[in-house]
Amino acid sequence: MAKGKDVRGIVFLQCTNCVRNDFNKESRGTFRYITQKNRHNTPSRLELRKFCPYCYKHTIHREIKN
């Protein structure tokens, strides 16, 4: 059987707190998680609460373009 279009795509989640504080000198960068999502069930951008080692706390991570 031939495979169709990829329904489950790879998405990158980036910390929103690190992005806002990117201009801060003490910020070491941004942290990204890699995960998958079903594009038919969730067409909008994914938002998950994950742990960021740079902020050292749980923050909201949003899907970015890849």
KOLKEBA-591625 format. One record per residue: residue in one letter; x, y, z of N, C-alpha, C, O in turn. Coordinates in nm, 2 decimals, always signed. Example, Ala and Ser with C-alpha at 12.3 -4.5 7.8 and 13.67 -1.06 7.14 Angstrom:
+--------+--------+--------+--------+--------+--------+--------+--------+--------+--------+--------+--------+--------+
| residu |   n.xx |   n.yy |   n.zz |  ca.xx |  ca.yy |  ca.zz |   c.xx |   c.yy |   c.zz |   o.xx |   o.yy |   o.zz |
+--------+--------+--------+--------+--------+--------+--------+--------+--------+--------+--------+--------+--------+
|      a |  +1.32 |  -0.57 |  +0.78 |  +1.23 |  -0.45 |  +0.78 |  +1.32 |  -0.33 |  +0.78 |  +1.42 |  -0.33 |  +0.85 |
|      s |  +1.28 |  -0.22 |  +0.71 |  +1.37 |  -0.11 |  +0.71 |  +1.29 |  +0.00 |  +0.79 |  +1.34 |  +0.11 |  +0.80 |
+--------+--------+--------+--------+--------+--------+--------+--------+--------+--------+--------+--------+--------+
END
This chain:
+--------+--------+--------+--------+--------+--------+--------+--------+--------+--------+--------+--------+--------+
| residu |   n.xx |   n.yy |   n.zz |  ca.xx |  ca.yy |  ca.zz |   c.xx |   c.yy |   c.zz |   o.xx |   o.yy |   o.zz |
+--------+--------+--------+--------+--------+--------+--------+--------+--------+--------+--------+--------+--------+
|      m |  +0.08 |  -0.12 |  +0.00 |  +0.00 |  +0.00 |  +0.00 |  +0.09 |  +0.12 |  +0.00 |  +0.19 |  +0.13 |  +0.06 |
|      a |  +0.04 |  +0.22 |  -0.07 |  +0.11 |  +0.35 |  -0.07 |  +0.08 |  +0.44 |  +0.05 |  -0.04 |  +0.44 |  +0.09 |
|      k |  +0.17 |  +0.50 |  +0.10 |  +0.15 |  +0.59 |  +0.21 |  +0.10 |  +0.73 |  +0.16 |  +0.15 |  +0.78 |  +0.06 |
|      g |  +0.00 |  +0.79 |  +0.24 |  -0.05 |  +0.92 |  +0.20 |  +0.04 |  +1.03 |  +0.26 |  +0.16 |  +1.00 |  +0.30 |
|      k |  -0.02 |  +1.14 |  +0.28 |  +0.05 |  +1.25 |  +0.34 |  +0.07 |  +1.22 |  +0.49 |  +0.00 |  +1.15 |  +0.55 |
|      d |  +0.18 |  +1.28 |  +0.54 |  +0.21 |  +1.26 |  +0.68 |  +0.10 |  +1.33 |  +0.77 |  +0.09 |  +1.45 |  +0.77 |
|      v |  +0.02 |  +1.25 |  +0.84 |  -0.08 |  +1.31 |  +0.93 |  -0.01 |  +1.35 |  +1.06 |  -0.04 |  +1.46 |  +1.11 |
|      r |  +0.08 |  +1.27 |  +1.11 |  +0.15 |  +1.30 |  +1.23 |  +0.28 |  +1.37 |  +1.19 |  +0.37 |  +1.30 |  +1.14 |
|      g |  +0.29 |  +1.49 |  +1.23 |  +0.41 |  +1.57 |  +1.19 |  +0.49 |  +1.60 |  +1.31 |  +0.44 |  +1.61 |  +1.42 |
|      i |  +0.62 |  +1.63 |  +1.29 |  +0.71 |  +1.66 |  +1.40 |  +0.70 |  +1.81 |  +1.42 |  +0.70 |  +1.89 |  +1.33 |
|      v |  +0.68 |  +1.85 |  +1.55 |  +0.67 |  +1.99 |  +1.59 |  +0.78 |  +2.02 |  +1.70 |  +0.82 |  +1.94 |  +1.77 |
|      f |  +0.82 |  +2.15 |  +1.70 |  +0.91 |  +2.20 |  +1.80 |  +0.84 |  +2.29 |  +1.90 |  +0.76 |  +2.38 |  +1.86 |
|      l |  +0.86 |  +2.27 |  +2.03 |  +0.80 |  +2.35 |  +2.13 |  +0.91 |  +2.44 |  +2.19 |  +1.01 |  +2.38 |  +2.24 |
|      q |  +0.88 |  +2.57 |  +2.20 |  +0.98 |  +2.66 |  +2.25 |  +0.93 |  +2.73 |  +2.37 |  +0.81 |  +2.77 |  +2.38 |
|      c |  +1.01 |  +2.75 |  +2.47 |  +0.98 |  +2.82 |  +2.60 |  +0.94 |  +2.96 |  +2.57 |  +1.01 |  +3.04 |  +2.51 |
|      t |  +0.82 |  +3.01 |  +2.61 |  +0.77 |  +3.14 |  +2.59 |  +0.84 |  +3.24 |  +2.69 |  +0.86 |  +3.36 |  +2.65 |
|      n |  +0.88 |  +3.19 |  +2.80 |  +0.95 |  +3.28 |  +2.90 |  +1.09 |  +3.32 |  +2.86 |  +1.13 |  +3.43 |  +2.87 |
|      c |  +1.16 |  +3.22 |  +2.80 |  +1.30 |  +3.25 |  +2.75 |  +1.29 |  +3.34 |  +2.63 |  +1.38 |  +3.42 |  +2.61 |
|      v |  +1.19 |  +3.33 |  +2.55 |  +1.18 |  +3.41 |  +2.43 |  +1.16 |  +3.56 |  +2.47 |  +1.22 |  +3.65 |  +2.41 |
|      r |  +1.07 |  +3.58 |  +2.57 |  +1.05 |  +3.72 |  +2.61 |  +1.17 |  +3.78 |  +2.68 |  +1.19 |  +3.90 |  +2.66 |
|      n |  +1.25 |  +3.70 |  +2.75 |  +1.37 |  +3.75 |  +2.81 |  +1.50 |  +3.73 |  +2.73 |  +1.60 |  +3.72 |  +2.79 |
|      d |  +1.48 |  +3.72 |  +2.60 |  +1.60 |  +3.69 |  +2.51 |  +1.70 |  +3.81 |  +2.52 |  +1.82 |  +3.79 |  +2.50 |
|      f |  +1.65 |  +3.93 |  +2.54 |  +1.73 |  +4.05 |  +2.54 |  +1.81 |  +4.06 |  +2.67 |  +1.91 |  +4.14 |  +2.68 |
|      n |  +1.77 |  +3.98 |  +2.77 |  +1.84 |  +3.98 |  +2.90 |  +1.98 |  +3.91 |  +2.89 |  +1.99 |  +3.81 |  +2.83 |
|      k |  +2.08 |  +3.97 |  +2.94 |  +2.22 |  +3.92 |  +2.93 |  +2.23 |  +3.79 |  +3.01 |  +2.31 |  +3.70 |  +2.98 |
|      e |  +2.16 |  +3.77 |  +3.12 |  +2.17 |  +3.65 |  +3.20 |  +2.10 |  +3.53 |  +3.15 |  +2.13 |  +3.42 |  +3.19 |
|      s |  +2.02 |  +3.55 |  +3.04 |  +1.96 |  +3.44 |  +2.98 |  +2.06 |  +3.36 |  +2.89 |  +2.13 |  +3.42 |  +2.82 |
|      r |  +2.06 |  +3.23 |  +2.91 |  +2.16 |  +3.15 |  +2.84 |  +2.11 |  +3.10 |  +2.70 |  +2.18 |  +3.04 |  +2.62 |
|      g |  +1.98 |  +3.13 |  +2.67 |  +1.92 |  +3.08 |  +2.54 |  +1.78 |  +3.04 |  +2.56 |  +1.72 |  +3.07 |  +2.66 |
|      t |  +1.73 |  +2.96 |  +2.46 |  +1.60 |  +2.91 |  +2.47 |  +1.60 |  +2.76 |  +2.47 |  +1.70 |  +2.70 |  +2.41 |
|      f |  +1.50 |  +2.69 |  +2.53 |  +1.50 |  +2.55 |  +2.53 |  +1.39 |  +2.50 |  +2.44 |  +1.28 |  +2.56 |  +2.45 |
|      r |  +1.41 |  +2.40 |  +2.37 |  +1.31 |  +2.34 |  +2.28 |  +1.28 |  +2.19 |  +2.30 |  +1.38 |  +2.12 |  +2.32 |
|      y |  +1.16 |  +2.15 |  +2.30 |  +1.12 |  +2.01 |  +2.30 |  +1.08 |  +1.97 |  +2.16 |  +1.03 |  +2.05 |  +2.08 |
|      i |  +1.10 |  +1.85 |  +2.13 |  +1.06 |  +1.79 |  +2.00 |  +0.95 |  +1.69 |  +2.03 |  +0.97 |  +1.60 |  +2.11 |
|      t |  +0.84 |  +1.70 |  +1.96 |  +0.73 |  +1.60 |  +1.98 |  +0.65 |  +1.59 |  +1.85 |  +0.69 |  +1.65 |  +1.75 |
|      q |  +0.54 |  +1.51 |  +1.85 |  +0.46 |  +1.49 |  +1.73 |  +0.32 |  +1.53 |  +1.77 |  +0.27 |  +1.52 |  +1.88 |
|      k |  +0.24 |  +1.56 |  +1.66 |  +0.10 |  +1.59 |  +1.68 |  +0.02 |  +1.55 |  +1.56 |  +0.08 |  +1.55 |  +1.45 |
|      n |  -0.10 |  +1.52 |  +1.57 |  -0.19 |  +1.48 |  +1.46 |  -0.24 |  +1.61 |  +1.40 |  -0.32 |  +1.68 |  +1.47 |
|      r |  -0.21 |  +1.64 |  +1.28 |  -0.25 |  +1.77 |  +1.22 |  -0.40 |  +1.77 |  +1.19 |  -0.45 |  +1.88 |  +1.18 |
|      h |  -0.46 |  +1.66 |  +1.17 |  -0.61 |  +1.66 |  +1.15 |  -0.69 |  +1.69 |  +1.28 |  -0.79 |  +1.76 |  +1.27 |
|      n |  -0.64 |  +1.64 |  +1.39 |  -0.72 |  +1.66 |  +1.52 |  -0.68 |  +1.79 |  +1.58 |  -0.77 |  +1.85 |  +1.64 |
|      t |  -0.56 |  +1.84 |  +1.57 |  -0.52 |  +1.97 |  +1.62 |  -0.45 |  +2.06 |  +1.52 |  -0.33 |  +2.06 |  +1.51 |
|      p |  -0.54 |  +2.13 |  +1.44 |  -0.48 |  +2.21 |  +1.33 |  -0.41 |  +2.34 |  +1.39 |  -0.33 |  +2.40 |  +1.33 |
|      s |  -0.46 |  +2.38 |  +1.51 |  -0.40 |  +2.51 |  +1.57 |  -0.27 |  +2.48 |  +1.64 |  -0.22 |  +2.36 |  +1.64 |
|      r |  -0.20 |  +2.58 |  +1.68 |  -0.07 |  +2.57 |  +1.74 |  -0.08 |  +2.50 |  +1.88 |  -0.18 |  +2.53 |  +1.95 |
|      l |  +0.01 |  +2.42 |  +1.91 |  +0.01 |  +2.34 |  +2.03 |  +0.08 |  +2.42 |  +2.14 |  +0.18 |  +2.48 |  +2.12 |
|      e |  +0.02 |  +2.41 |  +2.26 |  +0.07 |  +2.48 |  +2.38 |  +0.07 |  +2.38 |  +2.50 |  -0.03 |  +2.33 |  +2.53 |
|      l |  +0.19 |  +2.35 |  +2.55 |  +0.20 |  +2.26 |  +2.66 |  +0.28 |  +2.32 |  +2.77 |  +0.37 |  +2.40 |  +2.75 |
|      r |  +0.25 |  +2.28 |  +2.90 |  +0.33 |  +2.33 |  +3.01 |  +0.44 |  +2.23 |  +3.04 |  +0.41 |  +2.12 |  +3.08 |
|      k |  +0.56 |  +2.27 |  +3.01 |  +0.68 |  +2.18 |  +3.03 |  +0.78 |  +2.25 |  +3.12 |  +0.78 |  +2.37 |  +3.14 |
|      f |  +0.88 |  +2.17 |  +3.16 |  +0.99 |  +2.22 |  +3.24 |  +1.10 |  +2.28 |  +3.15 |  +1.14 |  +2.22 |  +3.05 |
|      c |  +1.14 |  +2.40 |  +3.18 |  +1.25 |  +2.46 |  +3.11 |  +1.37 |  +2.47 |  +3.20 |  +1.37 |  +2.53 |  +3.31 |
|      p |  +1.49 |  +2.40 |  +3.16 |  +1.60 |  +2.40 |  +3.25 |  +1.67 |  +2.54 |  +3.26 |  +1.75 |  +2.56 |  +3.36 |
|      y |  +1.65 |  +2.63 |  +3.16 |  +1.71 |  +2.76 |  +3.17 |  +1.64 |  +2.85 |  +3.27 |  +1.70 |  +2.93 |  +3.35 |
|      c |  +1.50 |  +2.84 |  +3.27 |  +1.42 |  +2.92 |  +3.36 |  +1.42 |  +2.85 |  +3.50 |  +1.39 |  +2.91 |  +3.60 |
|      y |  +1.44 |  +2.72 |  +3.50 |  +1.44 |  +2.63 |  +3.61 |  +1.30 |  +2.63 |  +3.68 |  +1.28 |  +2.63 |  +3.80 |
|      k |  +1.19 |  +2.63 |  +3.59 |  +1.06 |  +2.61 |  +3.64 |  +0.97 |  +2.57 |  +3.52 |  +1.01 |  +2.56 |  +3.41 |
|      h |  +0.85 |  +2.53 |  +3.55 |  +0.75 |  +2.49 |  +3.45 |  +0.69 |  +2.61 |  +3.38 |  +0.64 |  +2.70 |  +3.45 |
|      t |  +0.70 |  +2.62 |  +3.25 |  +0.65 |  +2.73 |  +3.17 |  +0.57 |  +2.68 |  +3.06 |  +0.57 |  +2.56 |  +3.03 |
|      i |  +0.50 |  +2.77 |  +2.99 |  +0.42 |  +2.73 |  +2.87 |  +0.52 |  +2.73 |  +2.75 |  +0.60 |  +2.82 |  +2.73 |
|      h |  +0.52 |  +2.62 |  +2.68 |  +0.59 |  +2.60 |  +2.56 |  +0.50 |  +2.60 |  +2.44 |  +0.40 |  +2.53 |  +2.44 |
|      r |  +0.53 |  +2.69 |  +2.34 |  +0.44 |  +2.70 |  +2.22 |  +0.51 |  +2.64 |  +2.10 |  +0.63 |  +2.63 |  +2.09 |
|      e |  +0.43 |  +2.59 |  +2.01 |  +0.48 |  +2.54 |  +1.88 |  +0.53 |  +2.65 |  +1.79 |  +0.47 |  +2.76 |  +1.78 |
|      i |  +0.65 |  +2.62 |  +1.73 |  +0.71 |  +2.72 |  +1.64 |  +0.72 |  +2.66 |  +1.50 |  +0.70 |  +2.54 |  +1.49 |
|      k |  +0.75 |  +2.74 |  +1.41 |  +0.77 |  +2.69 |  +1.27 |  +0.90 |  +2.61 |  +1.26 |  +1.00 |  +2.64 |  +1.33 |
|      n |  +0.90 |  +2.51 |  +1.18 |  +1.02 |  +2.43 |  +1.16 |  +1.06 |  +2.43 |  +1.02 |  +1.16 |  +2.37 |  +0.98 |
+--------+--------+--------+--------+--------+--------+--------+--------+--------+--------+--------+--------+--------+
END
